[in-house]
Every structure is written in C-alpha cells, then in structure tokens.
C-alpha cells in the first residue's frame, strides 16, 4: 500500500517551490506534480487536503473553493482570475499551501 500522505506532502512541497500551472489551484497542481508518481491517488489526496483546510483559520467555508477573497463568492473568484497565485488572492492560496504542508509535517512527526 502506498503512503498517500507522504506522496501528498512531497507534491505540496514541489508546488510550493514552483507553481506548475498558475491558472489552477492547489488540487490541480498536486495532480500535475504527482502525474507519474506510482501509487498516487488523486481522490485520496484531495480528501486529505479538504479535511485539513477546513481547520485553516482563513477557510472560506466552501470545501471545493477553500481560499477566500473577502469580497465575492470564492467559486466566482476562482473561475474569474487568470493567475490564482498572484495578488492578495494568490497570497491567501500560498498561505493555505503552507498550512497544508505544516499540518502534514506535524502529522508525520
């Protein structure tokens, strides 16, 4: 059996180092980062992330669009921005990414 937490953590660290697809969020970038990784289970990793990000202090309240923008519905913002990793909205996404990494590292200790 493959360790999905370890695979996810490695992928998140890779995304933190370099966003692979700026027009997409964390989940899709994790999928790209793990594309050729043996045993990677996208559904399992997405479930793990959603279980963690609901604990993030800035959580939007939407499981599929966890990054808030403070103005309008997070889904509208997600689909209306070309680069999801820039400006304040992007900075929020980077904070969520750091939170996910920290929580997974804490669980690994």
N, C-alpha and C positions, 0 to 999 in steps of 0.2 A: 504494500500500500504506500502511496506517495504522500509526503508531508505537505499538504496544501498551504499550511501557514508559512512554512519555510519558502515555498515557491512564491507565495504572495509577497512576503517580505522582500525577497530578492527583486521581484518585479517593481515594487513600490520604490525601492532604493534606486533602481535603474531609471525610473520615471523622474525621481527627484533630481538625479544627476542630469538628465536630458529628457525633456518632454518630447515624445516621439511624434505625436500628432497634435499640434497646437489647437486645432479646431475641435478637438474632442476632450472629454473629461477624463477623470481618473480611471474609470472602469475600462473604457476602450483602450487607453494607453497601457493598462495592465494586460489586456488581451494581446496587444501587439508585442509587448515585452516578453510574453510567455509563449508566443506563437509556435516555436519549435522546441518547447520545453516538454520533455517526456513526463507524462502524468499530470500536466496542468489541467485543472477542471475549472473553466470559466464560471460556471454556475456556483460551484462551491466557494470560489474566491469572492464573487460578488455578494454572496450571502454573508460571508465572514466580514467583508467591508461594511455592509449595511448594519450588521449587528454592532459594529464598533462606532460608526459615525453617528448613530442615534445618541451616543454619550458625549459627542463633541459639543462644547459649550455654545458654538455658533450654529449648530444644526438648524436647518430651515424648517424642519417638520415634515418634509417630503422625502420618503425613503429613496425614490429614484432621482431626486434632484436635491441633494443634501446641502449644497452651497447657497447661502442666502445672498441676496443683493441689496436688501434693505428698502427697495422701492416697489418692485412688482413681483409677481409670481415667479419663483425660481425656474420653472419649466419654460416660461416665456423668455427669460434672460438666456438660459442655456441654448435655446434654439435661435436666438437673435443676435448672438455675438460671434464674430469670426474667429477670434483668438480667445479661448477660455482661460488663458494663463496670464493675461495682462491686466493692467489697471487694478482697481480695488477688488473687482470680482475675481480676477485671477489670483490676487494676493490671498483672498479668502480660500480659494481652492488649494493654494500652496500650504496654507495653514492646516487645512484638512488633511492633506497628504502627510505632513509632518506628524499630525496627531495619529493617523493610522499607523505610521511607522513606529512611533513611540509606544503605542498600545501593543502592537505585535512584539516589539522587542521586550517589553515588560513581561508579556506572557511567556516569552522564550527563556527568561532567566530562571 
